[in-house]
Amino acid sequence: MITTMREFTEYFDGVRRRTIGFFRTIPADMIDWAPKEGEYTCGDIIRHVATSESMFSGVVADGAWRYDGHGREHGATLDQALALLDARHAAASATLAKVGDPALTQTRPPLEPGGRPIRGWRVLMAMCEHEVHHRSQLASYLTLMGVEAPDIFGLGVEDVAELATGAPAISLRPPTAEEDGTLRYSGAAPASLRPPTAEEDATLRYRGRI
């Protein structure tokens, strides 16, 4: 449970580190790529996350909703967009440290007219959820571009399964071109994910394999 501003900023720093891992995976020459016209580009996503952090931290600090956009003027290249992200994060962290713990439980005005006031800690958790949403959006973009997105905590699902069970896990990812060629050449069949039939199960038990 987060009860102090320091605890929140330490938590959010972890969220941001993982986000930057995804952002740095974008090929520099694809910064203006979007899946279709009218959607955010890769650069728009980075700039939007950066300026939204200023917006959310500003609401917690003084109760005013301000969003200054995500246009290319904020950083046209990948390096410039990432520099914007770093600068806005440093400024937001300083702002939250200044207002301190009392701001977590103080109420702030809603974004939409007629809405209910919202406490500072809820604004900050909304900022986290907002960032994770756009990180996931960018992960989808990477897949569409043919770029492998990083594992969120440095582990793939196969690694987690192996660590949890102590046994090598069956990979759920499709084989690479090289692996596929090896399988075709050797004639080795991929491991089946279906449960064994009753006859197969009896045979396996007889052989002492399970």
HUVEN-V843741 format. One record per backbone hydrogen bond with DSSP energy under -1.0 kcal/mol. CO is the residue of the C=O (numbers start at 1). NH is the residue of the N-H. If there is no record, write none. Layout:
# HUVEN-V843741
CO/NH ; CO/NH
This chain:
# HUVEN-V843741
4/8 ; 5/9 ; 6/10 ; 7/11 ; 8/12 ; 9/13 ; 10/14 ; 11/15 ; 12/16 ; 13/17 ; 14/18 ; 15/19 ; 16/20 ; 17/21 ; 18/22 ; 19/23 ; 20/24 ; 22/25 ; 23/26 ; 27/30 ; 28/31 ; 30/33 ; 31/43 ; 33/42 ; 36/39 ; 41/45 ; 42/46 ; 43/47 ; 44/48 ; 45/49 ; 46/50 ; 47/51 ; 48/52 ; 49/53 ; 50/54 ; 51/55 ; 52/56 ; 53/57 ; 54/58 ; 55/59 ; 56/60 ; 57/61 ; 58/62 ; 59/63 ; 71/74 ; 72/75 ; 77/81 ; 78/82 ; 79/83 ; 80/84 ; 81/85 ; 82/86 ; 83/87 ; 84/88 ; 85/89 ; 86/90 ; 87/91 ; 88/92 ; 89/93 ; 90/94 ; 91/95 ; 92/96 ; 93/97 ; 94/98 ; 95/99 ; 96/100 ; 100/103 ; 101/104 ; 104/121 ; 106/120 ; 108/118 ; 112/115 ; 118/108 ; 119/123 ; 120/124 ; 121/125 ; 122/126 ; 123/127 ; 124/128 ; 125/129 ; 126/130 ; 127/131 ; 128/132 ; 129/133 ; 130/134 ; 131/135 ; 132/136 ; 133/137 ; 134/138 ; 135/139 ; 136/140 ; 137/141 ; 138/142 ; 139/143 ; 140/144 ; 141/145 ; 142/147 ; 143/146 ; 151/154 ; 156/160 ; 157/161 ; 158/162 ; 159/163 ; 160/164 ; 161/165 ; 162/166 ; 176/180 ; 177/181 ; 178/182 ; 179/183 ; 180/184 ; 181/185 ; 182/186 ; 183/187 ; 197/201 ; 198/202 ; 199/203 ; 200/204 ; 201/205 ; 202/206 ; 203/207 ; 204/209 ; 205/208
